[in-house]
């Protein structure tokens, strides 16, 4: 028997499944075996759905043999961040302070993934209530970045377990959320493609909310093409989510991704912001910009209408205010075992008055209008995803936010963005760039990402020591 390509993209796996070179059952068995072998160290999963996944795989294989496929994700696996309701399964939100409860419904996005043929392989760890960029969790444990098996390095957060599961070949893709970078940060640190979607493009019904004005749902995957396939399955209006909206383009994968990018104008990181980015990140970023130039993009530098530090601070204040509104009464309790770092961030929100909250919303609206004007004549922004590569967990300063500086403003301004692997640091750790677009510009940013990935191979890299396929 040939080795099972557990680290292949969804597009590659789907082609193998269609050609009869692989069955869904074989894929699931191989990924479960890999999870059983690796997850004791990597700590990506809260729970593996082994029996359910195998049963679903056999049923999907039978449908395929009968000539029926449910959709473009037929037979591939998706891991789900432990913020989403899955009927009959436990949900913790990354918190051990309260007993885990069993969900009585499926999140809309879970139903849509299943309808497209995806099968759920398990629930993944998250920063407690998704409030943190390092990926740490003081009570339920911090997943291990698979790019360094000798040193426990941060995976990035808050979609930490989702990124680790995909990077290590334990799932074909994963579901994450992005409130201030929580899909893009871990995707960047773990060498994946991560999509931050426009607010409301994917229904949040069945999601444990943190900051309703900023919370978005997006996939972590191996390529921009995979992200487009997942987006097509998940996006669309939902009566159960009053802020959900219809995208002007209902299908992104396929011909949309093949259109040329030559002539597009791209805003690059202003010189004033480069001082806050590590040299190894800048080196890979600048090399990636040269690749985009060879693809025909025109690079433009101009000042940002609002400094990133200011946007980060205002967004953080709004996140704490809304987080306190959602969770404050629970985090006020001193008898419960909360992650102390998350508790501190949540309780900051009680300082925000109703008047100050209204000021924040007004400031956000003004900043969004200023960014729209500043992007006039430009198509996308090309900024680094993270200012640093993954550091050891032992060196984390929970009061510092270097991983949020380049990501949080995207949520503050309700932009969309896709994080792409663009190189490795001298230590062999992933470096990432994000293609940022206006609201609802997912087709454009994914096209730019796909064309870049067709011309480069960074998205094909896998962690050292984990290159072998599982038999």
Secondary structure as UniProt FT lines:
FT   TURN            6..7
FT   HELIX           10..18
FT   TURN            19..20
FT   HELIX           24..42
FT   STRAND          45..48
FT   HELIX           50..65
FT   TURN            66..67
FT   TURN            72..75
FT   STRAND          77..81
FT   TURN            82..83
FT   TURN            87..88
FT   STRAND          90..91
FT   TURN            93..94
FT   STRAND          101..102
FT   HELIX           108..115
FT   TURN            116..117
FT   STRAND          119..124
FT   HELIX           128..130
FT   TURN            138..140
FT   TURN            146..147
FT   HELIX           160..167
FT   TURN            168..169
FT   STRAND          173..178
FT   TURN            182..183
FT   HELIX           184..189
FT   TURN            190..191
FT   STRAND          193..196
FT   TURN            199..200
FT   TURN            205..206
FT   TURN            212..214
FT   STRAND          216..221
FT   HELIX           224..234
FT   TURN            239..240
FT   TURN            242..243
FT   HELIX           255..258
FT   TURN            262..263
FT   STRAND          265..268
FT   HELIX           271..274
FT   TURN            275..276
FT   HELIX           279..294
FT   TURN            295..296
FT   STRAND          298..301
FT   HELIX           308..331
FT   TURN            334..335
FT   HELIX           340..347
FT   HELIX           348..351
FT   HELIX           354..374
FT   TURN            375..377
FT   STRAND          380..384
FT   HELIX           393..395
FT   TURN            398..399
FT   TURN            402..407
FT   HELIX           408..412
FT   TURN            413..414
FT   STRAND          416..424
FT   TURN            426..427
FT   STRAND          430..437
FT   TURN            439..440
FT   HELIX           442..455
FT   HELIX           458..460
FT   TURN            464..465
//
